[in-house]
């Protein structure tokens, strides 16, 4: 697997989990 692609994928996954976490946190505060 291409290293650059792999790191992009990891960054992408991390961004997704951060967004999911923010939404989750936001819903709990409601």
DRENDO-1510 file (C-alpha; in Angstrom, 1 decimal, always signed):
<recs>
REC; n; res; u; v; w
REC; 1; UNK; +0.0; +0.0; +0.0 .
REC; 2; UNK; +1.2; +3.5; -0.8 .
REC; 3; UNK; +2.5; +5.2; +2.3 .
REC; 4; UNK; +1.1; +8.6; +1.4 .
REC; 5; UNK; -2.3; +7.2; +0.8 .
REC; 6; UNK; -2.1; +5.3; +4.1 .
REC; 7; UNK; -1.3; +8.4; +6.1 .
REC; 8; UNK; -4.1; +10.3; +4.3 .
REC; 9; UNK; -6.5; +7.5; +5.2 .
REC; 10; UNK; -5.4; +7.7; +8.9 .
REC; 11; UNK; -5.8; +11.4; +9.0 .
REC; 12; UNK; -9.3; +11.1; +7.3 .
REC; 13; UNK; -10.4; +8.5; +9.9 .
REC; 14; UNK; -9.1; +10.7; +12.7 .
REC; 15; UNK; -11.0; +13.7; +11.4 .
REC; 16; UNK; -14.2; +11.5; +11.1 .
REC; 17; UNK; -13.9; +10.3; +14.6 .
REC; 18; UNK; -13.3; +13.8; +15.9 .
REC; 19; UNK; -16.5; +15.1; +14.1 .
REC; 20; UNK; -18.4; +12.1; +15.4 .
REC; 21; UNK; -17.2; +12.8; +18.9 .
REC; 22; UNK; -18.2; +16.5; +18.7 .
REC; 23; UNK; -21.7; +15.6; +17.5 .
REC; 24; UNK; -21.9; +13.0; +20.3 .
REC; 25; UNK; -20.8; +15.5; +22.9 .
REC; 26; UNK; -23.2; +18.1; +21.5 .
REC; 27; UNK; -26.1; +15.7; +21.8 .
REC; 28; UNK; -25.3; +14.9; +25.4 .
REC; 29; UNK; -25.2; +18.5; +26.4 .
REC; 30; UNK; -28.7; +19.1; +25.0 .
</recs>
